[in-house]
Amino acid sequence: MTDEIHLSRVESALEDHAYPAGREALAESFAGTTVLFADGEGDLGDLLADVDQETFESAADAVAALQNVLPIEAVGEPGQSDGDA
């Protein structure tokens, strides 16, 4: 597996794992993989370990759970508007 991936490619990387999968197994498999955010980076294994969900049925399920633990730097500039006025 590649040691560095962009956040937009995380689901593709996670698809290489067999599902259903436990949180600990995924975290261990992806430990040391750096996820590049819009501003900064993080360890995919650490992020997966921080998720509350114990089991994932698919890569999409794991990505959805990751959304809850991503730092603000992952998705854009701090304080950036999402378009709502």
C-alpha positions in Angstrom: 0.0 0.0 0.0 1.1 3.5 -0.6 2.4 5.4 2.4 0.7 8.7 1.4 -2.7 9.3 0.0 -5.0 12.3 -0.5 -8.2 12.4 1.5 -10.2 12.1 -1.7 -8.6 8.7 -2.3 -9.1 7.1 1.2 -12.2 5.2 0.1 -10.3 3.6 -2.8 -7.5 2.6 -0.5 -10.0 1.1 2.1 -11.6 -0.9 -0.7 -8.5 -3.1 -0.8 -9.4 -4.5 2.7 -11.9 -7.4 3.2 -15.2 -6.6 4.8 -16.9 -6.8 7.2 -13.9 -5.5 9.1 -13.2 -4.5 12.7 -12.0 -1.1 13.7 -8.8 -2.5 15.2 -8.0 -4.6 12.1 -8.5 -1.6 9.8 -6.5 0.7 12.1 -3.6 -1.8 12.1 -3.7 -2.3 8.4 -3.5 1.4 7.6 -1.1 2.5 10.4 1.7 4.5 8.9 -0.4 5.6 5.9 -0.4 9.4 5.8 -3.6 11.1 4.6 -3.0 14.5 3.0 -5.7 17.0 4.0 -6.5 20.4 2.5 -4.2 21.9 5.2 -2.0 19.3 6.9 -2.0 15.6 7.2 -2.8 12.7 9.6 -2.2 9.0 10.1 -5.0 6.9 8.6 -4.5 4.2 11.2 -4.8 6.7 14.1 -7.9 8.2 12.6 -9.6 4.8 12.2 -8.6 4.0 15.8 -10.5 7.1 16.9 -13.8 6.1 15.3 -16.5 5.0 17.7 -17.9 2.3 15.4 -16.6 -1.2 16.1 -17.3 -2.9 12.7 -17.5 -1.7 9.1 -19.6 -3.4 6.5 -17.8 -1.7 3.6 -15.2 0.9 2.7 -18.0 3.5 2.3 -19.1 2.6 5.8 -15.6 3.2 7.1 -15.3 6.5 5.3 -18.6 7.7 6.6 -17.4 7.0 10.2 -14.1 8.8 9.5 -16.0 12.0 8.7 -16.7 12.3 12.4 -13.1 12.3 13.5 -11.4 14.3 10.8 -9.9 17.6 12.0 -11.2 20.9 10.5 -8.0 21.1 8.5 -9.0 18.1 6.5 -11.7 19.8 4.5 -10.6 23.4 4.0 -9.6 26.7 5.4 -10.6 27.3 9.0 -13.8 29.4 9.1 -14.4 28.9 5.4 -18.0 29.2 4.4 -19.8 26.2 2.9 -21.8 28.6 0.8 -24.7 29.2 3.2 -25.5 32.9 3.6 
